[in-house]
Amino acid sequence: FQVKPENRKTIWNTEEVPEGSEFDDTWDPREQPEYQILFKQSVGTEDVFFGMSRKDPSTACCEDMVIKIKLPETKYSDITLDIQDKVLDLRTPKKKLLLHLPYRVDSKNGKARFLSEEETLEVTLRVSRMFDFINFA
C-alpha cells in the first residue's frame, strides 16, 4: 500500500471533478429549457423476426442518442451549441442548458437541426462505446 504524494494546497483531486464542470455557471439567470433524451437503434429483419443478433430494446444496444430541446421564441441564429464527449452545452439569449450526457459520444460527428414549427432543436449524437458481447459491429 502506497500513499500518493499530494499537493497540500489543492482542495480536490482532478479525478473528482466531473468533465464539463468548467461550463457550469450557477450565477447565470437564464432558465433551463425542457428537454428529452431518446435512444435510437438500427434494427433489421434478422433482429426482429429471427433473433439472430443479441440486440434487445435496452439503451445498451442503441447506437444514437437524440436530445430534443424545446426553445420557444428562439431563432436558429441565436443558438450556440458546444458538444464535448460527455457534455452538451447550449446557450440562447433566454435559455441555458448544461447537460451531462449518460454515455460518452462522438463529439466530432453529430447532427443538429432546428424544427422551427415545433420550436425544437434536435441533436443526434453517435454513442461511443467499447466493443462488448452486444456491441460488436
C-alpha positions in Angstrom: 0.0 0.0 0.0 1.5 3.3 -1.1 0.2 6.8 -0.5 0.4 9.2 -3.4 2.2 12.5 -2.6 -0.5 15.2 -2.6 -0.2 18.9 -3.1 -1.5 20.3 0.2 -2.9 23.4 -1.5 -5.4 21.6 -3.6 -8.9 21.1 -2.2 -9.9 18.2 -4.6 -8.3 15.7 -6.9 -8.8 16.2 -10.7 -10.4 12.8 -10.9 -13.2 14.1 -8.6 -14.2 17.0 -10.9 -16.8 15.9 -13.5 -16.0 16.5 -17.1 -17.6 19.7 -18.3 -17.8 21.4 -15.0 -15.8 24.3 -16.5 -19.0 25.3 -18.4 -21.2 25.3 -15.2 -22.2 28.8 -14.2 -24.5 28.9 -11.2 -24.9 32.7 -11.3 -26.4 32.7 -14.8 -30.1 33.8 -14.5 -31.3 32.1 -17.7 -33.7 29.3 -17.2 -33.2 25.7 -18.3 -35.3 24.6 -21.3 -37.4 21.5 -21.4 -35.5 18.6 -23.0 -35.9 14.9 -23.7 -33.2 12.2 -24.2 -34.2 9.4 -26.6 -32.2 6.5 -27.9 -32.2 5.1 -31.5 -31.2 1.7 -32.6 -30.9 0.4 -36.2 -32.8 -2.9 -36.3 -33.1 -5.2 -39.3 -35.3 -8.2 -40.2 -32.6 -10.6 -38.7 -33.0 -8.8 -35.3 -36.8 -8.6 -35.2 -38.0 -11.8 -36.7 -35.1 -14.2 -36.5 -33.4 -13.1 -33.3 -30.0 -13.6 -34.9 -28.2 -10.8 -33.1 -28.0 -10.2 -29.4 -29.8 -6.9 -29.6 -32.5 -6.0 -27.1 -34.6 -2.9 -26.6 -32.3 -1.6 -23.8 -30.1 1.5 -24.2 -27.0 -0.7 -24.1 -27.9 -1.8 -27.7 -28.6 1.7 -29.1 -26.2 3.4 -31.5 -27.5 7.0 -31.3 -28.7 9.4 -28.7 -31.3 12.0 -29.7 -31.7 15.1 -27.5 -34.8 17.2 -28.2 -34.7 20.7 -26.6 -37.7 23.0 -26.6 -36.7 26.5 -27.4 -39.8 28.7 -27.7 -39.4 32.2 -29.2 -35.9 31.4 -30.4 -34.3 31.9 -33.8 -31.8 29.4 -35.2 -29.2 32.1 -35.4 -29.4 32.8 -31.7 -28.4 29.2 -30.7 -24.9 28.4 -29.5 -24.2 24.7 -29.2 -21.0 23.0 -27.9 -20.7 19.3 -27.7 -17.9 17.5 -25.7 -17.5 13.7 -25.2 -19.7 13.8 -22.1 -21.3 17.2 -22.1 -23.8 19.2 -24.1 -23.7 23.0 -23.6 -26.5 25.0 -25.2 -26.9 28.8 -24.9 -29.5 31.2 -26.3 -30.4 34.8 -25.1 -33.1 33.4 -22.8 -32.2 29.8 -22.1 -29.2 27.8 -21.0 -28.7 24.1 -20.8 -25.6 22.3 -19.4 -26.3 18.6 -19.8 -24.0 15.8 -18.6 -24.7 13.0 -21.0 -25.5 9.5 -19.8 -23.0 8.0 -22.3 -19.8 9.1 -24.0 -20.5 10.3 -27.5 -18.5 11.0 -30.7 -18.4 14.8 -30.3 -16.9 15.4 -33.8 -19.7 13.7 -35.8 -23.1 14.8 -34.6 -26.1 16.4 -36.3 -28.3 19.2 -35.2 -31.5 20.5 -36.8 -33.9 23.2 -35.7 -37.6 22.4 -36.3 -39.0 26.0 -36.4 -42.6 24.9 -36.5 -42.2 22.9 -33.2 -39.6 25.4 -31.8 -37.4 22.4 -31.0 -33.7 21.7 -31.5 -33.0 18.1 -32.3 -29.4 16.9 -31.7 -28.4 13.4 -32.8 -25.1 12.1 -31.4 -23.4 8.7 -32.1 -22.8 6.8 -28.8 -19.2 5.9 -28.4 -18.9 2.5 -26.7 -16.2 -0.1 -26.2 -17.0 -3.3 -28.1 -18.6 -5.9 -26.0 -20.8 -9.0 -26.4 -23.7 -6.8 -27.5 -21.9 -4.0 -29.5 -19.6 -5.9 -31.8 -20.2 -4.4 -35.2 
